[in-house]
């Protein structure tokens, strides 16, 4: 009897030593982790302060509550909830993320493990729950999921491994490029590119930089299943795993083909407009040069006409003087003729002695008559010259007026051409800036 008692005490002491680490672990878990114990019918047997505070209950209030009261009413009455407890009663441990209700009705998400515990006889006696609050993580994940859903609805999305092989793509991407998913899964990204680009050093560097974690964004030309060219506004996003290692690349894209084609058309129009404007500027520059030359020549002509007009006017003045001289000569000739006639009369009276004198007087008379006739012809000629000189002078004066008017108009045209050239230069500059902006 005594030996049996000693053996029991030794056994109890050994079990106590074995239980100490387990009790220490249990106590440590209760201090650091939200824990609760449920009976097999789901009623709360015990809970630590962390668990009660996590659900917003005082310690003494949560004890005795049914587990279903900590869940939403709809879920607590569902077939899924009944199956949940059936699995626990069968001895199955369950872990995962669970939505629960706080006392004030707010939602809390728990990362939890439920594990049934057996008593000394091996019969299931209770369920212990260990939980941690992951509400913030769930909210963030939900936000990310909503964002991805929104992106998936509005954008073309495709995923690649680090070698550029297609993993998956959404309907927007497949519809945009005209493929079915099974036609592209496992194939290389280069199938969407022009062959000359896909075989270039630039393309190889593009994927090497993606593998190094570099982000890319911009406008990209890609080729559809039927060979059409489409333009995408896209981003290539390297994705890291939980260890920070890059393991895939996600591409988000939108179709901007019409915008690019419009920009290309505008760029071509700008190029043509630039050429026309440049030709206009060059033409106006040449026109300005010609107008300035014509203006200079017209100024020279104006000076020449003015000089000629003055010379003709001087000629008229000189012919007037000649007329005066001729009139004087005519008067002398008339007087000489009269004297010769008187001398002839006197010589006739003198008879034979005046014969020689009469001959001389007759010659003088004839000379005077010829001189008088010549002076008359000269006078008539000078009159005609004066008339013509007057007409020429008037014509040249009229021409001079017209030439001066022409010079004035040419000056005006020259100013207008300069203004046109300046305007054309501005057009050239503006079109060039617009063209550069389109290229940029």
Legacy VTK file of the C-alpha trace (Angstrom):
# vtk DataFile Version 3.0
C-alpha trace
ASCII
DATASET POLYDATA
POINTS 440 float
0.000 0.000 0.000
2.768 2.371 0.973
4.763 1.458 -2.112
1.726 2.037 -4.294
1.220 5.475 -2.789
4.880 6.308 -3.373
4.555 5.240 -6.993
1.468 7.402 -7.512
3.188 10.411 -6.032
6.189 9.849 -8.245
3.900 9.513 -11.241
2.040 12.676 -10.318
5.298 14.532 -9.846
6.553 13.332 -13.234
3.305 14.382 -14.914
3.471 17.721 -13.158
6.973 18.278 -14.551
5.768 17.297 -17.999
2.823 19.652 -17.748
4.858 22.655 -16.644
6.143 23.540 -20.159
2.661 23.015 -21.588
1.111 25.171 -18.861
3.780 27.819 -19.425
3.050 27.764 -23.171
-0.689 27.974 -22.480
-0.211 30.923 -20.148
2.062 32.663 -22.655
-0.505 32.178 -25.404
-3.270 33.562 -23.198
-1.151 36.643 -22.468
-0.184 37.321 -26.074
-3.040 35.906 -28.149
-6.794 36.291 -28.192
-8.149 32.951 -26.928
-11.540 31.513 -26.156
-12.859 28.118 -25.110
-16.231 26.762 -26.248
-18.242 23.789 -25.127
-19.131 21.279 -27.788
-22.542 22.910 -28.159
-20.861 26.260 -28.965
-21.249 28.126 -25.662
-18.351 30.243 -24.387
-16.663 28.531 -21.422
-13.837 31.008 -21.019
-12.012 33.792 -22.863
-9.043 35.937 -22.107
-9.034 39.716 -21.970
-7.589 40.074 -25.488
-10.425 38.057 -27.001
-13.125 39.951 -25.096
-11.606 43.310 -25.927
-11.229 42.268 -29.576
-15.002 41.761 -29.793
-15.848 44.724 -27.611
-17.245 42.783 -24.615
-16.419 42.978 -20.911
-14.815 39.788 -19.600
-17.819 38.732 -17.525
-20.330 39.383 -20.320
-19.024 37.134 -23.078
-18.853 34.014 -20.914
-21.889 31.799 -21.474
-22.783 33.392 -24.840
-23.260 31.122 -27.788
-20.678 31.292 -30.540
-23.450 32.093 -33.030
-24.071 35.427 -31.247
-20.571 36.468 -32.269
-21.421 35.863 -35.933
-23.880 37.582 -38.164
-27.431 36.338 -37.677
-27.774 35.265 -41.289
-24.574 33.207 -41.140
-25.420 31.716 -37.713
-28.664 30.326 -39.155
-27.086 29.018 -42.342
-26.292 25.457 -43.398
-22.630 26.462 -43.699
-22.516 27.357 -39.981
-24.143 24.101 -38.961
-21.572 22.190 -41.042
-18.819 24.212 -39.382
-19.773 22.912 -35.918
-20.391 19.423 -37.211
-16.813 19.301 -38.419
-15.536 20.538 -35.037
-17.637 17.933 -33.152
-16.127 15.276 -35.371
-12.676 16.329 -34.151
-11.588 18.309 -37.215
-9.501 21.422 -36.689
-10.508 24.441 -38.793
-8.410 27.477 -39.608
-8.898 30.492 -41.832
-10.258 34.016 -41.891
-13.631 34.532 -40.294
-15.949 37.522 -40.176
-17.386 38.156 -36.726
-19.565 40.850 -35.097
-18.519 43.102 -32.261
-20.934 44.020 -29.503
-21.641 47.357 -31.214
-22.393 45.599 -34.510
-19.141 46.490 -36.277
-17.443 43.848 -38.388
-14.138 42.366 -37.320
-12.061 39.886 -39.313
-10.130 37.209 -37.409
-7.297 34.973 -38.555
-8.236 32.020 -36.333
-7.758 28.349 -35.606
-10.437 26.170 -33.965
-9.152 22.877 -32.576
-11.201 20.357 -30.562
-9.701 19.098 -27.264
-10.312 15.656 -25.709
-10.574 14.877 -21.970
-8.755 12.085 -20.102
-11.135 9.516 -21.528
-10.484 10.629 -25.105
-13.889 12.210 -25.477
-14.108 15.667 -27.116
-14.836 18.095 -24.322
-14.241 21.575 -25.704
-13.020 23.692 -28.632
-10.193 26.148 -28.193
-9.984 29.147 -30.542
-6.819 31.191 -31.103
-7.337 34.414 -33.082
-5.685 37.590 -34.264
-7.259 40.736 -35.699
-6.698 41.027 -39.478
-9.455 43.553 -40.181
-7.017 46.115 -41.567
-5.371 43.543 -43.847
-8.749 42.313 -45.084
-9.880 45.888 -45.771
-6.668 46.593 -47.666
-7.012 43.353 -49.604
-10.630 44.200 -50.401
-9.599 47.626 -51.588
-6.910 46.068 -53.764
-9.417 43.533 -55.068
-11.910 46.286 -55.907
-9.173 48.234 -57.638
-8.122 45.195 -59.652
-11.750 44.522 -60.541
-12.189 48.105 -61.714
-8.985 47.915 -63.732
-10.033 44.580 -65.183
-13.354 46.087 -66.317
-11.846 49.214 -67.870
-8.388 48.158 -69.087
-6.741 45.439 -71.127
-4.712 43.348 -68.667
-2.135 40.647 -69.396
0.371 38.857 -67.157
3.793 37.481 -68.130
6.449 35.428 -66.411
9.964 36.864 -66.289
10.860 35.245 -69.612
8.022 37.101 -71.319
5.680 34.110 -71.607
1.951 34.852 -71.320
0.377 33.563 -68.090
-3.135 34.941 -68.534
-5.041 37.871 -70.067
-8.470 39.378 -69.537
-11.279 39.680 -72.075
-10.473 43.297 -72.875
-6.959 42.368 -73.982
-8.110 39.318 -75.923
-10.832 41.287 -77.729
-8.454 44.142 -78.493
-5.868 41.911 -80.181
-8.322 39.349 -81.537
-7.069 36.219 -79.735
-8.497 33.495 -77.513
-6.644 32.840 -74.277
-5.570 29.337 -75.323
-3.951 30.819 -78.428
-1.552 33.000 -76.455
-1.039 31.271 -73.082
2.583 30.150 -72.804
3.678 32.083 -75.880
6.197 34.921 -75.896
5.320 38.607 -75.645
7.187 39.184 -78.929
4.232 37.696 -80.830
2.431 41.027 -80.332
5.342 43.118 -81.717
6.667 43.895 -85.183
9.378 41.366 -86.132
12.065 44.015 -86.606
11.449 45.353 -83.086
11.111 41.902 -81.480
14.535 40.918 -82.838
16.220 44.189 -81.867
18.697 44.863 -79.068
16.273 47.442 -77.684
13.619 44.750 -77.154
16.076 42.470 -75.343
17.109 45.327 -73.058
13.434 46.132 -72.430
12.805 42.714 -70.871
16.134 42.661 -69.071
15.249 45.913 -67.330
11.781 44.555 -66.448
13.443 41.525 -64.847
15.518 43.951 -62.781
12.330 45.581 -61.474
12.200 48.688 -63.664
8.752 50.102 -64.423
7.846 51.094 -67.992
5.036 53.301 -69.223
4.245 54.932 -72.535
2.723 54.435 -75.966
3.424 51.135 -77.715
2.577 49.836 -81.160
1.378 46.226 -81.174
0.093 43.856 -83.862
-3.296 42.090 -83.738
-4.028 38.529 -84.781
-5.063 39.697 -88.273
-1.941 41.854 -88.695
-3.461 45.239 -87.938
-1.478 47.847 -86.035
-2.934 49.060 -82.747
-1.514 51.639 -80.362
-1.654 51.100 -76.606
-1.173 53.471 -73.697
0.356 50.913 -71.356
2.354 50.277 -68.207
4.557 47.246 -67.548
4.655 46.567 -63.802
7.110 44.091 -62.244
5.432 42.297 -59.290
7.311 41.071 -56.198
6.399 38.137 -53.992
6.301 38.196 -50.184
10.075 37.790 -50.114
10.587 40.833 -52.316
11.615 38.763 -55.339
10.217 39.712 -58.762
8.228 36.802 -60.163
5.965 38.228 -62.875
5.075 41.303 -64.938
1.555 42.732 -65.250
0.670 44.994 -68.138
-2.267 47.416 -68.020
-3.228 48.956 -71.368
-5.874 51.049 -73.094
-6.534 51.423 -76.809
-5.409 54.831 -78.121
-5.220 53.886 -81.813
-7.652 56.573 -82.968
-5.849 59.231 -80.956
-2.470 58.236 -82.397
-3.832 58.133 -85.960
-5.309 61.579 -85.423
-1.990 62.852 -84.078
-0.200 61.349 -87.070
-2.681 63.038 -89.425
-2.227 66.325 -87.583
1.526 65.880 -87.738
1.353 65.282 -91.492
-0.908 68.325 -91.885
1.535 70.339 -89.821
4.397 69.115 -92.004
2.529 70.171 -95.157
1.519 73.489 -93.577
5.124 74.062 -92.567
6.273 73.418 -96.131
3.648 75.760 -97.563
4.410 78.441 -94.994
8.136 78.099 -95.668
7.569 78.382 -99.422
5.352 81.416 -98.808
8.030 82.995 -96.655
10.689 82.293 -99.284
8.404 83.540 -102.078
7.599 86.720 -100.182
11.303 87.217 -99.542
12.013 86.900 -103.275
9.044 89.184 -104.029
10.417 91.747 -101.604
13.796 91.609 -103.329
12.214 92.061 -106.788
9.967 94.899 -105.592
12.938 96.685 -104.019
14.926 96.293 -107.253
11.974 97.583 -109.290
11.562 100.496 -106.899
15.243 101.398 -107.241
15.010 101.216 -111.038
11.862 103.334 -111.036
13.599 105.892 -108.858
16.505 105.915 -111.334
14.058 106.225 -114.252
12.268 109.026 -112.431
15.564 110.875 -112.084
16.394 110.272 -115.738
12.958 111.475 -116.874
13.285 114.525 -114.653
16.739 115.274 -116.161
15.467 114.744 -119.726
12.467 116.963 -119.039
14.748 119.699 -117.809
17.014 119.255 -120.845
14.046 119.475 -123.256
12.830 122.523 -121.390
16.334 124.018 -121.784
16.223 123.098 -125.486
12.960 125.040 -125.787
14.607 128.017 -124.123
17.590 127.809 -126.509
15.324 127.536 -129.576
13.553 130.653 -128.357
16.911 132.432 -128.328
17.671 131.073 -131.808
14.313 132.399 -132.956
15.261 135.828 -131.658
18.603 135.681 -133.463
16.945 134.499 -136.686
14.448 137.345 -136.470
17.344 139.767 -136.077
19.060 138.226 -139.119
15.808 138.451 -141.063
15.457 142.136 -140.139
19.083 142.730 -141.253
18.402 140.820 -144.494
15.265 142.861 -145.153
17.173 146.059 -144.449
20.038 144.923 -146.698
17.581 144.076 -149.443
16.056 147.556 -149.142
19.474 149.219 -149.270
20.471 147.089 -152.267
17.282 148.082 -154.020
17.974 151.767 -153.354
21.577 151.289 -154.521
20.364 149.735 -157.776
18.036 152.660 -158.349
20.879 155.107 -157.781
23.205 153.085 -160.041
20.614 153.221 -162.816
20.502 156.933 -162.486
24.233 157.179 -162.725
24.208 155.478 -166.094
27.293 153.771 -167.432
29.404 154.812 -164.522
27.097 153.101 -162.064
26.845 149.778 -163.953
29.452 147.969 -161.840
27.901 149.208 -158.684
24.480 148.064 -159.895
25.820 144.538 -160.418
27.163 144.474 -156.901
23.927 145.861 -155.504
21.963 143.217 -157.370
24.144 140.429 -155.911
23.703 141.891 -152.473
19.939 142.057 -153.008
19.801 138.415 -154.138
21.913 137.370 -151.146
19.570 139.294 -148.864
16.569 137.575 -150.455
18.149 134.103 -149.989
19.019 134.985 -146.389
15.485 136.171 -145.801
14.106 132.922 -147.289
16.471 130.803 -145.184
15.554 132.659 -142.038
11.898 132.044 -142.794
12.573 128.320 -143.201
14.621 128.321 -140.002
11.875 130.172 -138.182
9.306 127.628 -139.384
11.579 124.747 -138.366
12.267 126.312 -134.979
8.526 126.804 -134.498
7.962 123.143 -135.202
10.817 122.221 -132.822
9.352 124.441 -130.147
5.910 122.892 -130.660
7.332 119.377 -130.476
9.583 120.299 -127.557
6.583 121.661 -125.733
4.655 118.450 -126.421
7.636 116.342 -125.336
8.062 118.445 -122.206
4.396 118.053 -121.313
4.534 114.299 -122.047
7.690 113.847 -119.972
6.194 115.874 -117.155
3.128 113.604 -117.277
5.414 110.545 -117.383
7.426 111.912 -114.501
4.232 112.264 -112.468
3.238 108.703 -113.330
6.726 107.397 -112.579
6.726 109.145 -109.202
3.282 107.674 -108.516
4.667 104.279 -109.525
7.595 104.748 -107.129
5.132 105.599 -104.356
3.009 102.540 -105.125
6.117 100.340 -105.357
7.186 101.587 -101.941
3.750 100.652 -100.618
3.962 97.201 -102.207
7.434 96.769 -100.728
6.105 97.535 -97.243
3.189 95.134 -97.803
5.579 92.405 -98.979
7.725 92.957 -95.886
4.622 92.596 -93.705
3.605 89.436 -95.599
7.103 88.039 -95.148
7.037 88.820 -91.422
3.624 87.159 -91.134
4.815 84.143 -93.113
7.853 83.857 -90.839
5.575 83.834 -87.805
3.431 81.148 -89.427
6.572 79.099 -90.122
7.657 79.425 -86.481
4.205 78.562 -85.098
3.764 75.558 -87.408
7.273 74.365 -86.563
6.527 74.608 -82.827
3.210 72.791 -83.337
4.930 70.072 -85.368
7.607 69.679 -82.671
4.914 69.465 -79.995
3.159 66.691 -81.931
6.408 64.760 -82.260
7.134 65.265 -78.587
LINES 1 441
440 0 1 2 3 4 5 6 7 8 9 10 11 12 13 14 15 16 17 18 19 20 21 22 23 24 25 26 27 28 29 30 31 32 33 34 35 36 37 38 39 40 41 42 43 44 45 46 47 48 49 50 51 52 53 54 55 56 57 58 59 60 61 62 63 64 65 66 67 68 69 70 71 72 73 74 75 76 77 78 79 80 81 82 83 84 85 86 87 88 89 90 91 92 93 94 95 96 97 98 99 100 101 102 103 104 105 106 107 108 109 110 111 112 113 114 115 116 117 118 119 120 121 122 123 124 125 126 127 128 129 130 131 132 133 134 135 136 137 138 139 140 141 142 143 144 145 146 147 148 149 150 151 152 153 154 155 156 157 158 159 160 161 162 163 164 165 166 167 168 169 170 171 172 173 174 175 176 177 178 179 180 181 182 183 184 185 186 187 188 189 190 191 192 193 194 195 196 197 198 199 200 201 202 203 204 205 206 207 208 209 210 211 212 213 214 215 216 217 218 219 220 221 222 223 224 225 226 227 228 229 230 231 232 233 234 235 236 237 238 239 240 241 242 243 244 245 246 247 248 249 250 251 252 253 254 255 256 257 258 259 260 261 262 263 264 265 266 267 268 269 270 271 272 273 274 275 276 277 278 279 280 281 282 283 284 285 286 287 288 289 290 291 292 293 294 295 296 297 298 299 300 301 302 303 304 305 306 307 308 309 310 311 312 313 314 315 316 317 318 319 320 321 322 323 324 325 326 327 328 329 330 331 332 333 334 335 336 337 338 339 340 341 342 343 344 345 346 347 348 349 350 351 352 353 354 355 356 357 358 359 360 361 362 363 364 365 366 367 368 369 370 371 372 373 374 375 376 377 378 379 380 381 382 383 384 385 386 387 388 389 390 391 392 393 394 395 396 397 398 399 400 401 402 403 404 405 406 407 408 409 410 411 412 413 414 415 416 417 418 419 420 421 422 423 424 425 426 427 428 429 430 431 432 433 434 435 436 437 438 439
